[in-house]
Amino acid sequence: MKRSETRILTTHTGSLPRSPELQEVLRSRLDHQDAEAEEYRASVEEGVADVVARQVAAGIDVINDGEQGRVQYATYVKDRLTGYDGEQIIRTVPRKDDLEFPEFAAQRGPSSATLPWPACTGPVGWKDKDAVQREIQRLKTATEGMAAEEVFMTSASPGVIANFLPNQFYASEEEYLYALADVMKDDYKAIIDSGLLLQIDCPDLAMTRITQFSHLGEDEFIKIVEMHVEVLQYALAGLPPDRMRMHLCWGNTEGPHHYDVPLKRIVNIVIKAPPGAISFEGANPRHAHEWKVWEDVKLPEGKVIIPGVLDTTTNFIEHPDLIAQRIANYAGIVGKENMMVGSDCGFGTSAWGRRVESRVAWAKLASMVEGARLASAELW
């Protein structure tokens, strides 16, 4: 994993906007009216090639496939794994902050979390083990000859899969998580063995405080975080930390967020996870102040932080000077070589449910690159 040795490197969280045409192809697969296979392959290949070229043109250093072939960042696994052939259900657990502000929740409308997804109703195993290899090959083809520092691929953590595809089969939630880990570790290893960086997506370490585990007190939730990190340690055992990064967030949703678990309550647990870099929200109004948390955290040797400097729930384009200020805040604590910057979350965590308009999203990313340039001129 490259470090910011001569300038602040830039990246993003993973998902990028899909074209309207690709959105329709993905929607047809979600609705169980399978798009003709060749149309799907061609549309995804075109989408990946386009987002790779646009990332390079924008000057982003560490790039990916924009998750162009996935309908959603976690539930995509239902098409690859056994155990999810039951009836699709709509989850009934509301966000904790929505209960206090139901008028706002109604105004916001549905999200990917409230779409119907299947529960786990049978043993988890492989149904399409080669899917990740097809993704890897598409990304490698699209990035061949492209000027990028590094290339990463995202993969869902056991905890975030369990959040969206709830357990109705295993005797306990912990048993379900380890069953997922036993299967998904094949994908994690395949990504790293291909030469790509692995980003494991772990919103379950923060977001589920106000969703799946909203019935628990904060101290009880901390124990959930500890258990989920233990599952990650199991799933990622033996993989090189410097070829992995992880993303945690409080949910890519505009809303009150006033029940979010504070970063300071979970950060010392999260840094025990194997990946050598941690991506987290640092730009939205509920968490932008938490850069100071790192004053009291001993960053393990070799670890890198990737704070979000772009809010991915609003269409404001952050000023490059603001981004440079945010970079300086973190660099002054952890050191400029121990950080790069990205977005708070994805710009297309589901294929069609984004809140930021496509062209605005790319303008935000361009502003991030300019802000990193300004900060680098001051720091080096």
C-alpha positions as a printed NumPy array, in Angstrom:
array([[  0.   ,   0.   ,   0.   ],
       [  1.459,   3.321,  -1.079],
       [  2.022,   6.034,   1.522],
       [  1.907,   9.83 ,   1.189],
       [  5.669,  10.252,   0.96 ],
       [  5.932,  13.275,  -1.345],
       [  2.331,  14.527,  -1.357],
       [ -1.091,  13.715,   0.101],
       [ -2.566,  10.844,  -1.864],
       [ -6.261,  10.781,  -2.755],
       [ -8.784,   7.986,  -3.05 ],
       [-12.489,   7.411,  -2.367],
       [-14.692,   4.889,  -0.594],
       [-15.685,   2.671,  -3.494],
       [-18.981,   3.214,  -5.239],
       [-19.299,   5.788,  -8.015],
       [-22.357,   6.889, -10.025],
       [-23.649,   4.502, -12.713],
       [-25.025,   5.68 , -16.027],
       [-28.83 ,   5.629, -16.437],
       [-28.445,   2.776, -18.915],
       [-26.415,   0.673, -16.483],
       [-28.852,   1.46 , -13.679],
       [-31.661,  -0.089, -15.723],
       [-29.633,  -3.208, -16.463],
       [-28.883,  -3.633, -12.743],
       [-32.496,  -2.954, -11.766],
       [-33.698,  -5.715, -14.069],
       [-31.455,  -8.17 , -12.242],
       [-32.78 ,  -6.999,  -8.867],
       [-36.354,  -7.534,  -9.986],
       [-35.567, -11.148, -10.932],
       [-36.055, -10.39 , -14.608],
       [-32.479, -11.232, -15.419],
       [-30.9  ,  -8.96 , -17.946],
       [-29.593, -10.89 , -20.904],
       [-26.125, -11.997, -19.827],
       [-24.292, -10.409, -22.729],
       [-26.056,  -7.072, -22.191],
       [-25.027,  -7.147, -18.525],
       [-21.384,  -7.962, -19.29 ],
       [-21.104,  -5.323, -21.985],
       [-22.796,  -2.638, -19.875],
       [-20.612,  -3.332, -16.836],
       [-17.402,  -3.431, -18.868],
       [-18.305,  -0.068, -20.381],
       [-19.167,   1.339, -16.947],
       [-15.89 ,   0.17 , -15.401],
       [-13.822,   1.509, -18.292],
       [-15.589,   4.869, -18.003],
       [-15.155,   5.337, -14.235],
       [-11.53 ,   4.224, -14.366],
       [-10.793,   6.789, -17.071],
       [-12.669,   9.498, -15.183],
       [-10.827,   8.799, -11.934],
       [ -7.474,   9.012, -13.684],
       [ -8.498,  12.195, -15.495],
       [ -9.584,  13.732, -12.18 ],
       [ -6.158,  13.003, -10.702],
       [ -7.3  ,  10.494,  -8.064],
       [ -4.339,   8.382,  -6.993],
       [ -5.858,   5.142,  -5.679],
       [ -8.758,   4.041,  -7.865],
       [-11.212,   1.176,  -8.36 ],
       [-14.063,  -0.105, -10.532],
       [-16.684,   2.139,  -8.912],
       [-18.688,  -1.013,  -8.047],
       [-20.317,  -0.647, -11.453],
       [-21.476,  -4.252, -11.636],
       [-23.176,  -4.364,  -8.228],
       [-26.726,  -3.374,  -7.378],
       [-25.672,  -2.548,  -3.807],
       [-22.401,  -2.598,  -1.891],
       [-23.303,  -5.473,   0.478],
       [-26.289,  -7.373,  -0.91 ],
       [-24.49 ,  -8.236,  -4.169],
       [-23.343, -11.418,  -2.395],
       [-26.871, -12.891,  -2.538],
       [-26.249, -13.763,  -6.187],
       [-22.949, -15.481,  -5.376],
       [-23.826, -17.448,  -2.24 ],
       [-26.274, -20.158,  -1.315],
       [-28.629, -19.622,   1.589],
       [-30.492, -16.628,   0.137],
       [-33.133, -18.301,  -1.998],
       [-36.066, -17.501,   0.275],
       [-38.734, -14.851,  -0.078],
       [-37.521, -11.277,  -0.223],
       [-38.577,  -9.239,   2.802],
       [-38.625,  -5.591,   3.777],
       [-36.858,  -5.002,   7.052],
       [-39.055,  -3.473,   9.715],
       [-36.379,  -2.074,  12.044],
       [-36.404,   1.724,  11.585],
       [-33.401,   3.922,  12.168],
       [-33.311,   5.113,  15.766],
       [-33.107,   8.769,  14.735],
       [-36.066,   8.365,  12.353],
       [-38.292,   7.434,  15.29 ],
       [-37.71 ,  10.864,  16.77 ],
       [-38.19 ,  12.71 ,  13.476],
       [-40.752,  10.673,  11.502],
       [-41.756,  13.657,   9.37 ],
       [-38.215,  13.938,   8.056],
       [-37.996,  10.187,   7.509],
       [-41.158,  10.269,   5.392],
       [-39.843,  13.227,   3.402],
       [-36.536,  11.474,   2.719],
       [-38.241,   8.421,   1.248],
       [-36.909,   4.875,   0.832],
       [-33.263,   3.873,   0.691],
       [-31.432,   0.698,  -0.245],
       [-31.812,  -0.405,   3.377],
       [-35.596,  -0.456,   3.008],
       [-35.698,  -2.308,  -0.314],
       [-36.75 ,  -5.969,  -0.147],
       [-33.777,  -8.301,   0.282],
       [-33.766, -12.019,   1.09 ],
       [-32.935, -13.312,   4.556],
       [-30.506, -16.156,   5.154],
       [-32.718, -19.249,   5.242],
       [-30.137, -21.973,   4.609],
       [-26.44 , -22.807,   4.935],
       [-24.116, -20.222,   3.395],
       [-21.829, -21.556,   0.689],
       [-20.586, -20.766,  -2.781],
       [-22.958, -20.648,  -5.731],
       [-20.803, -18.558,  -8.069],
       [-17.252, -18.62 ,  -6.764],
       [-15.854, -17.272, -10.032],
       [-17.762, -13.972,  -9.815],
       [-14.906, -12.209,  -8.047],
       [-12.444, -13.382, -10.716],
       [-14.636, -11.864, -13.423],
       [-14.698,  -8.583, -11.479],
       [-10.939,  -8.676, -11.024],
       [-10.343,  -9.29 , -14.721],
       [-12.688,  -6.441, -15.742],
       [-10.873,  -4.044, -13.448],
       [ -7.408,  -5.156, -14.543],
       [ -8.372,  -4.792, -18.201],
       [ -9.748,  -1.288, -17.595],
       [ -6.686,  -0.125, -15.63 ],
       [ -4.035,  -1.572, -17.929],
       [ -1.718,   1.236, -18.925],
       [ -3.555,   3.771, -16.743],
       [ -1.543,   6.149, -14.545],
       [ -2.739,   5.338, -11.043],
       [ -0.699,   4.86 ,  -7.894],
       [ -2.695,   1.765,  -6.895],
       [ -5.953,  -0.045,  -7.604],
       [ -8.349,  -1.416,  -4.994],
       [-11.457,  -3.581,  -4.941],
       [-14.174,  -3.549,  -2.291],
       [-15.666,  -6.575,  -0.584],
       [-18.415,  -6.748,   2.023],
       [-17.57 ,  -7.701,   5.607],
       [-19.471, -10.529,   7.318],
       [-21.074,  -7.963,   9.617],
       [-22.497,  -5.727,   6.909],
       [-23.814,  -8.73 ,   4.965],
       [-25.597,  -9.917,   8.111],
       [-27.089,  -6.457,   8.556],
       [-28.748,  -6.377,   5.13 ],
       [-29.418, -10.119,   4.749],
       [-30.592, -11.062,   8.241],
       [-30.182, -14.466,   9.819],
       [-33.172, -16.803,   9.897],
       [-31.206, -20.053,   9.825],
       [-28.225, -20.165,  12.185],
       [-28.619, -20.692,  15.916],
       [-27.025, -17.343,  16.759],
       [-25.838, -14.16 ,  15.103],
       [-22.254, -15.05 ,  15.971],
       [-22.56 , -18.444,  14.262],
       [-23.945, -16.705,  11.164],
       [-21.058, -14.23 ,  11.095],
       [-18.434, -16.963,  11.27 ],
       [-20.218, -18.932,   8.562],
       [-20.05 , -15.846,   6.342],
       [-16.394, -15.347,   7.26 ],
       [-15.552, -18.933,   6.282],
       [-16.948, -18.302,   2.803],
       [-16.062, -14.665,   2.156],
       [-12.418, -15.145,   3.11 ],
       [-12.007, -16.828,  -0.288],
       [-12.985, -13.552,  -1.991],
       [-10.71 , -11.521,   0.279],
       [ -7.735, -13.728,  -0.547],
       [ -8.534, -13.783,  -4.269],
       [ -8.486,  -9.981,  -4.451],
       [ -5.136,  -9.733,  -2.697],
       [ -3.624, -12.615,  -4.693],
       [ -4.572, -10.761,  -7.891],
       [ -2.31 ,  -7.86 ,  -6.923],
       [ -5.166,  -5.491,  -6.087],
       [ -5.656,  -3.824,  -2.734],
       [ -8.564,  -5.219,  -0.737],
       [-10.977,  -2.769,   0.859],
       [-13.28 ,  -4.546,   3.27 ],
       [-16.464,  -2.573,   3.898],
       [-17.427,  -2.509,   7.584],
       [-20.273,  -0.034,   8.191],
       [-21.533,  -2.565,  10.741],
       [-18.902,  -1.256,  13.165],
       [-20.792,   2.048,  13.542],
       [-23.97 ,   2.268,  11.428],
       [-25.75 ,  -0.651,  13.071],
       [-25.87 ,   1.186,  16.398],
       [-29.026,   2.944,  15.158],
       [-30.376,   0.174,  12.907],
       [-29.827,  -3.521,  13.568],
       [-28.803,  -3.004,  17.203],
       [-30.864,   0.077,  18.06 ],
       [-32.504,  -1.863,  20.898],
       [-29.164,  -2.095,  22.718],
       [-27.526,   0.466,  24.946],
       [-24.229,   1.978,  23.852],
       [-22.134,  -0.21 ,  26.166],
       [-23.885,  -3.312,  24.835],
       [-23.247,  -2.159,  21.292],
       [-19.526,  -1.79 ,  22.045],
       [-19.465,  -5.518,  22.804],
       [-21.03 ,  -6.121,  19.371],
       [-18.226,  -4.09 ,  17.774],
       [-15.637,  -6.146,  19.638],
       [-17.2  ,  -9.372,  18.4  ],
       [-17.379,  -8.121,  14.811],
       [-13.699,  -7.166,  14.905],
       [-12.874, -10.657,  16.197],
       [-14.741, -12.065,  13.183],
       [-12.672,  -9.807,  10.909],
       [ -9.48 , -11.046,  12.533],
       [-10.591, -14.6  ,  11.775],
       [-11.666, -13.868,   8.185],
       [ -8.492, -11.936,   7.327],
       [ -6.001, -14.134,   9.165],
       [ -2.809, -14.665,   7.193],
       [ -3.441, -11.858,   4.728],
       [ -0.863,  -9.031,   4.559],
       [ -2.109,  -5.93 ,   6.41 ],
       [ -0.345,  -3.609,   3.977],
       [ -2.492,  -4.991,   1.136],
       [ -5.749,  -4.25 ,   2.956],
       [ -7.771,  -1.257,   4.021],
       [-11.166,  -1.053,   5.695],
       [-14.069,   1.375,   5.65 ],
       [-16.363,   2.168,   8.544],
       [-19.212,   4.653,   8.586],
       [-22.408,   5.659,  10.317],
       [-24.576,   5.164,   7.249],
       [-24.517,   7.126,   4.011],
       [-27.83 ,   8.783,   4.83 ],
       [-28.813,  12.408,   5.258],
       [-30.575,  12.652,   8.6  ],
       [-30.242,  13.637,  12.242],
       [-27.538,  11.084,  13.179],
       [-27.697,  12.321,  16.77 ],
       [-27.706,   8.761,  18.114],
       [-24.525,   7.771,  16.247],
       [-21.963,   6.066,  18.429],
       [-19.047,   8.515,  18.896],
       [-15.809,   7.61 ,  17.136],
       [-13.943,   7.817,  20.439],
       [-16.008,   4.9  ,  21.804],
       [-15.037,   2.491,  19.021],
       [-11.749,   3.694,  17.526],
       [ -9.443,   1.696,  19.819],
       [-11.377,  -1.459,  18.956],
       [-11.432,  -0.741,  15.225],
       [ -7.659,  -0.236,  14.986],
       [ -7.202,  -3.817,  16.212],
       [ -8.618,  -5.103,  12.917],
       [ -5.942,  -6.429,  10.536],
       [ -6.154,  -3.936,   7.612],
       [ -3.315,  -1.452,   7.463],
       [ -5.539,   1.528,   6.627],
       [ -8.815,   2.798,   8.055],
       [-11.255,   4.873,   5.987],
       [-13.903,   6.758,   7.969],
       [-16.297,   9.688,   7.78 ],
       [-14.691,  13.026,   8.596],
       [-16.617,  15.634,   6.611],
       [-20.315,  15.48 ,   7.447],
       [-21.708,  17.815,  10.119],
       [-22.119,  15.064,  12.731],
       [-18.556,  13.742,  12.571],
       [-16.364,  16.514,  11.127],
       [-15.243,  17.53 ,  14.633],
       [-13.855,  14.088,  15.416],
       [-10.437,  14.73 ,  13.896],
       [ -9.417,  15.656,  17.432],
       [-10.103,  12.082,  18.565],
       [ -6.781,  11.087,  17.025],
       [ -4.937,  13.196,  19.583],
       [ -5.772,  10.505,  22.136],
       [ -5.266,   7.457,  19.906],
       [ -1.943,   5.698,  19.476],
       [ -1.933,   4.822,  15.793],
       [ -0.263,   1.391,  15.488],
       [  3.028,   1.279,  13.625],
       [  2.404,   1.043,   9.907],
       [ -1.288,   2.031,  10.076],
       [ -2.657,   4.723,   7.767],
       [ -5.86 ,   6.72 ,   8.189],
       [ -8.102,   7.771,   5.298],
       [-10.444,  10.465,   6.637],
       [-13.362,  11.524,   4.508],
       [-13.029,  15.133,   3.363],
       [-16.179,  15.062,   1.175],
       [-19.725,  14.714,   2.496],
       [-21.488,  12.175,   0.288],
       [-25.046,  13.069,   1.324],
       [-25.207,  16.682,   0.088],
       [-24.71 ,  18.447,  -3.235],
       [-22.488,  21.159,  -1.779],
       [-19.087,  21.088,  -3.505],
       [-16.519,  21.48 ,  -0.754],
       [-14.05 ,  24.311,  -1.343],
       [-10.46 ,  23.15 ,  -1.943],
       [ -9.29 ,  25.451,   0.862],
       [-11.629,  23.699,   3.308],
       [-10.302,  20.324,   2.172],
       [ -6.729,  21.56 ,   2.667],
       [ -7.646,  22.715,   6.188],
       [ -9.126,  19.319,   7.011],
       [ -5.989,  17.605,   5.732],
       [ -3.798,  19.888,   7.859],
       [ -5.817,  19.049,  10.971],
       [ -5.185,  15.318,  10.588],
       [ -1.593,  15.67 ,   9.363],
       [ -0.762,  17.767,  12.406],
       [ -1.725,  14.843,  14.639],
       [ -0.852,  11.584,  12.866],
       [  1.783,  12.884,  10.452],
       [  1.395,  13.527,   6.755],
       [  2.998,  10.188,   5.804],
       [  0.386,   8.295,   7.819],
       [ -2.681,   9.489,   5.948],
       [ -4.36 ,   9.874,   2.599],
       [ -7.833,  11.325,   1.991],
       [-11.089,  10.149,   0.494],
       [-14.837,  10.548,   0.618],
       [-17.063,   9.927,   3.631],
       [-18.812,   7.064,   1.881],
       [-19.76 ,   5.991,  -1.642],
       [-21.477,   8.104,  -4.283],
       [-23.573,   5.151,  -5.404],
       [-23.9  ,   2.673,  -2.526],
       [-26.874,   1.315,  -4.407],
       [-27.107,   1.555,  -8.172],
       [-29.914,   4.131,  -8.183],
       [-30.273,   5.405,  -4.61 ],
       [-27.633,   8.126,  -4.599],
       [-28.299,  11.535,  -3.058],
       [-25.523,  13.397,  -4.886],
       [-26.086,  14.1  ,  -8.588],
       [-23.504,  12.411, -10.82 ],
       [-21.78 ,  15.504, -12.194],
       [-21.717,  17.067,  -8.735],
       [-20.075,  13.911,  -7.374],
       [-17.276,  14.177,  -9.903],
       [-16.895,  17.892,  -9.173],
       [-16.529,  17.063,  -5.479],
       [-13.8  ,  14.554,  -6.27 ],
       [-11.996,  17.15 ,  -8.402],
       [-12.169,  19.59 ,  -5.511],
       [-10.654,  16.936,  -3.225],
       [ -7.723,  16.508,  -5.593],
       [ -7.161,  20.271,  -5.686],
       [ -7.424,  20.515,  -1.899],
       [ -4.843,  17.76 ,  -1.518],
       [ -2.549,  19.632,  -3.906],
       [ -2.873,  22.798,  -1.833],
       [ -2.23 ,  20.927,   1.404],
       [  0.77 ,  19.13 ,  -0.069],
       [  2.335,  22.454,  -1.083],
       [  2.13 ,  23.542,   2.555],
       [  3.193,  20.255,   4.15 ],
       [  6.236,  19.451,   1.958]])
